[in-house]
Amino acid sequence: MRGINPAYLDKLEESQRAFILTAPGKHFADNFLFIEAEHGYVIGPTGSGKTNKNHNLCNWLKYTETILWISASKDKDILPLLFMGLPVNIIIPKYAGIEITLDRKPFHENLTYSYVTDPSDIFYAIKGDYINILEVRNAFWSRDNLLDFMIAFFKQLAEGLRQGNIPRIRPNLKDGGKSKVTVIIDESQWLIAGTKVTNDPKRVKATEEIAGNMLEVRTYGWRFVISSQGFTNVVPLIRENMPAVFLCANAQVPDVPSLRYHCTPPPHLMHTPTSRFKRNEWKFVDRQGKAIPNTRPQPVPLFPKREEDRELMKRMDIKYARTYHDRPPESAEPEAECFPELGRFSAMAIPPEKAEPPTISRFGQVINDG
């Protein structure tokens, strides 16, 4: 089809090629996939299949952008990411622990774990040709410490991109150019909640700071895809800057006329309202409020797509160590005290108990300094 690079088509799965060459597929590609750093908002109540919709977006965006999936740490939601044809890199704060198992034994196929000490370490842990999963929600004992860690991450992201201090991240560095990263935040209410969800001062502050920094990163090639249970579950600053909207089953957006039209269309038009969507359906609405087709939703595949992979996934599990980044073991205290400012270079430091004692020559000279 005119306007789509044949080399891009060759990368797609057969079902994706068939879809993108249709009118709905071309509309989805032209108004979301091919718009650089176009943000997206997936809306639907519990049980509407939001996480599966995020899997679908990840499966489309993986060809052209590096994926950073910020996990909600629920219902084994990250397991389908292991079956998308790319290796997976799980990023987790130091001293916390997570393990993927198959038949109760550690699973290692195309899977790596990267441990970070500081929020700035995350940018150096992201692998360009991987699906990266940031597992932080179960990595902290204190919710306030978790929010502080994520506030620092987004602040350093915005400042680092502006100052040019963050490494360029994209699937194929040989292509040149700036970063191309999609950050998918599943069930975003735990991180960026609107006042409808919480009035807790700490969470409100976190939301405001994160939202402000999110607005700065689009020009540097970073896009956000967030999902929440309702349109007003996140602050206006965020939802007003999420122009591409994906409506799931029973989504209701009465506050925005263009979206209300798709959620509860006038009865005389005979369009399908979101209350009649199936769990595996959605409607993509672009920033102009247009959808193709306008009358009905589109199906979304279940992930993993292959039956044999679904059977394999049933035998897999996710184990959290229930150890925490903000509660390091006692053995880690000397290292933390001696090297508080090394950040991502702290792993290179030699703890005092491992340093060699100085060697004195028979002339009284120090041969090594420990």
N, C-alpha and C positions, 0 to 999 in steps of 0.2 A: 504494500500500500504506500502511496506517495506520502513522504514526510517521515517515514520510519526507517532508520538505518538497517539494512539487511544484516549487518554484523550483529546488531542488537537482537534481531529476531532469531538468529541462529543460537543465541544463548538461552532462549526461553524454553520452557517445557512445552510439549506439544499442545496441551490444553491452554496454556497461556498464549501461544501463537494464534491459536484459533480464536480466542477471545479478543485479543488486541486488534485483530483485523475486522472486527465488527464495529458498528456505530457506537454502542456503549463502551466497548474497549478502547476505541480511539479517543472518545471523550474523556475517559478516565486517564489515559496516558497524557493527552495534550493539556489537561487541566489539573493534573497532580504529578504524575511520575516525571514528566519532562519539564516541569517548572522548577527551577533550581531553588532548593530550600523552602518549598511550599509546605507550610505546616498543615496538620490535619487533626481533626477532633472526632473521636469515635464515641457516640452517645447511645446509651441504652441501660435499662435497669438490670438488676441482678438476674442472671439466667438468659440474657438476650444474646450471648455469644460474643461479647466484646473481645475477649482474649483471643478467640479464634479469628476474629477480624484482624487483630493485630498480627497474628501469625501470617495471615494472607498478605498484609501490607509488607511485612518483612520479606516474604517470599518474592514479592515483586521488586522491592528496592535493593535487594542483596546484589543485583547484577551491576549496579551503577554507584552504590553508596556503601560505606562501612556502617554496619549496624551496631548500635549500643542499646541493648535492651535493659532498662532499669526494672528489675523484677519486683512484683508485689509479694513474692515468696508465699504463694498459695496454690493449692490444688495441683501440684506438679506442672504448673503452667509453662515451665521452660523446657520440658522434655521434648515437645514437638520440634523445637529449634535444633535438636540433634539430628533431625532427618531432613534437612533442607539442602544437602549436597555440599555444605561448607563445614570446615572444622569449627569447633566452638571453643571459646576462651572465656572461662568464668573468672571474673575479677571480684575479689573479696578482701575486706580489711584484715590486716594481720591480727593473729590470735583468734579470730573467728574461724569457723570451719564448715564446709559443705562437701558432700560426696555423692556422686551419682553411682548407683549400684544396679547391677543386672543379676537377677537370681541371688540377691543378697551379697554379691561379691563386687568389688570395685570395678567400675566400667571406665575404660581409658580410650576407646576407639575414637580418634579424631577429636580428643578432648584434652584441654590443658587448664590448669589453675594458675592464676596470677595473684599474688598477695601484695597488698599495698599498705603503706604506713600512713601516708598523708593524702588528702584529696587530690593534690597536684600529681601524685604518682599515677593516678588513673589514666591521665592522658598518655603516659609513657607505657602503660600496660595494654592499651588498646591495640589490637592487631588488625591491620588493614584488610586482609583477605579472610577474615574470620567473622563469625557472628559472636559478638562480645556481649556477655551478660554480667551486669553489675548487681551483685547480691549483697545488699546492705541492710535490708529491713530486719533480718534476724541476726545481724552482726553486732548489735549494740544492746547492752543491758538497759541503758537509759534512753528514753525517747528523745529527751532534750539533746543528748549527745549525738544521736542519729541526725536530728534536724540541723545541728551545728555543722556536722560533717558535710551534709548535702548543701547547706548554704554556702559553705566554703568552696565546694566543688563548682557550683554555678558562678560564684563570684570570680574564682580563678579562671574559669572558662571564658567569661566575658572579658576580663582584664587581660588575660593571656593572649586571646585572639587579637584584641586591639593593639597590644604592645608587640605582637609577633613572637611571644615566648613559648607558645605551644607548638609541638611538632605538627607538621602537615599530615593529615590522616585521610586516606582514600583507598579504594580497593586496589588500584593499580598505580603505584607512584610513578611509573615510567610515563604515564600520560601527562604529567606536569600539572600545573594549576593549583588552585587552593583546595582546602579540605572538602570532602563530600561525605558527610556523616548524617545518619538518621538516628535520633534518640527517641526510642519508644518507651513511654512511661505507662505501664499497665496499671489500671485502677489508681489513677493519679490522686484521689482524695487523701490518701495517707501522707502525701508529700505537699501538694498544693491545693488546699481545701478552701472553698469559699465560706462566707459567714453562715450560709445555710447548713453547712456541715459542722462547723465549730466556731466558737468565740474565744477559744483558748489563746491568750496573748502570744505564747511561744509559736504556735502553729500559724497564727495570723501573720506574725513577723516573718516567719520562714517563707510563707506564701508570697508576701509582698517583695521580699528580697530576691527570691528565685524568679518570680514573674518579671521583675525589672531586668534581671540579667538575661533572661530568655529572649527578650525583645532585641537585644544587641547582637546576637550571634548569627542571625540569618544572613547578613551580608558577607559572612566569612565561610558560607557553605554548609552550615549546620541547620538541619530541619528537625522539628519536634512533631511527634505523633503521640497524642495523649488520649486516654480513654477515661470516662467517668460515668457514673450512674445517671446523671442529669445535667442539663445544660448549665444550670446555675450552681452546680457543685464546685466549680472553680471560680476564681475572681474574674470580674469583667475584663481586666487588663489582659488576661490570657485568652479567654474565649473570643474576645473581639479580634484577636490576632491569629485565630485558627480558621482561616477562610475556607478550607476544604473540610466538609462535614460528611461523616458516614453515619447514617441513621440506622440503628438496629431495631429489632422487634420491640414494640411498645414505647419507643422513644417519643417524648413529647416536648416540644419547644414552643410554648405559647407566646414567648416574649419577642420572637423574631418572625415577622410576617412571611418572609420567603421560606423559612424552615417550617413554620406552622402550616403553610400550604401543603407541604409534603407529608407532614405527620397526620394532619386531620384535613384532608382535601374536601372541598365542597361536595356534598352528596350527589349533586346532579352531574358531576364530571365522571363518576364511576371509576375514580382512581383508587388504588389499594392503599388504605391508611396503614400506618405502622402497627396498629393494633392487630392487623391481620398478617403481618410478616411472620414467616417461620424463623426458627432460631438460626438457621443457616442462610439467612437472607439479609441484605442491606440495600440502602439506596445512597449512591454517591451524589452529593450536591456540591457544585463548584462555587467559587466565590461570587458569581453573579446570581446564585440561587437556581441554577439550571441543572436538571437531571435528564439523562438519557438511559433508558426510556423514562418518560415522565409519569407514566401510568402505573408502573409496577416495580417491585424490587428486583434485584439480581441475586442469584445464588452465589454462595461462597463455599469453596471446598472445605472439607474437614481435614485437619492436620493431625498426624501425618497422612499423606494422600494414599500411600500404598497400604493395602491390607496387611501384608507381611510386617511392615513397620509398625502398624497399630498393634499387632499381636506381640511384637517384641517390646513395645513400650509398656504393655500391660505387666511385663515382668520386671520393669525398672522402677526405681524408687529414688527419692531425694532424702538424704539424711543431713540434718543440721547438727553440728557438734555441741551446740548449746554452750559454747565458749564465746567470749565477747571481746571486741576490739577495745572497749573502754574499761575492761577488767583484765588486764594482762596478767599472766602468771608471775609469781614472785621472782622466778629465775630471770624474767625479762627486765626487772627494775634497774639493775646497774647499767644495762645497755641504754635504756631510755633516758637515764639521768646523764650519762656521759655524752650522748649524741642527740640532743634534742632538736637541732636545727638542720640536720643533714637531709631530711626529706627523702627523696627517692634514692639518694646515695647511701642511706643508712645501712643497707644490706652489705655494703663494701667495708664497713668499719669492723675492726677487730675488738670484740669485747675485752675488758681488762682481764677477766679470768682466763682468756685464751692467748693473751700476749706472752711472748717469750721474755724471760727475765734478761736484763742486760748482761752481756758477757764482758768481763774485764780481762785485759791482757796482763801478762806478767810485768809489764812496764807501767801498769796502772791506767792504761787507756781503755776507753769504752769502744769495743769492737762493733756492737749493735746497740740500739737504743730501746730495744723491746718492741 
